[in-house]
Amino acid sequence: MADESLLKKIKTWVKTVLGGMGNAVVSEKSKKVPPEIGNQPYKDTPKKGVL
């Protein structure tokens, strides 16, 4: 009987963990996609003493 209880607890824990992982993936996919940023200006400021 103790084994059934332990097995039931483990099954519940695994379902909870996998459910949480699934929810995390779904919530990341449902976020808005950032807009296209296109070309960005680039300004190089060389650091002194490097090479």
C-alpha positions in Angstrom: 0.0 0.0 0.0 2.9 2.4 0.8 4.3 1.6 -2.7 1.0 2.6 -4.4 1.0 5.9 -2.5 4.7 6.6 -3.4 4.0 5.6 -7.1 0.9 7.9 -7.1 3.0 10.8 -5.7 5.7 10.2 -8.3 3.2 10.1 -11.2 1.6 13.3 -9.9 5.0 15.0 -9.6 6.0 14.0 -13.2 2.6 15.3 -14.6 3.1 18.6 -12.7 6.7 19.0 -14.0 5.8 18.1 -17.6 2.7 20.4 -17.5 4.8 23.3 -16.2 7.4 22.7 -19.0 4.6 22.6 -21.6 3.1 25.8 -20.3 6.5 27.5 -20.4 6.9 26.6 -24.1 3.4 27.7 -25.0 3.7 31.0 -23.2 7.1 31.7 -24.9 5.6 31.0 -28.4 2.5 33.1 -27.7 4.5 36.3 -27.0 4.6 38.9 -29.6 7.3 38.6 -32.2 9.5 41.7 -32.2 9.2 43.9 -35.3 11.7 43.9 -38.1 14.4 46.3 -37.2 16.1 46.6 -40.6 19.5 48.1 -41.0 21.0 49.7 -37.9 23.6 52.4 -37.9 27.0 51.3 -36.7 29.5 53.4 -34.9 32.9 52.0 -34.1 34.7 53.5 -31.2 38.2 51.8 -31.2 39.6 51.1 -27.8 43.1 52.3 -27.1 45.7 49.7 -26.1 44.0 46.8 -27.8 46.5 45.4 -30.3 
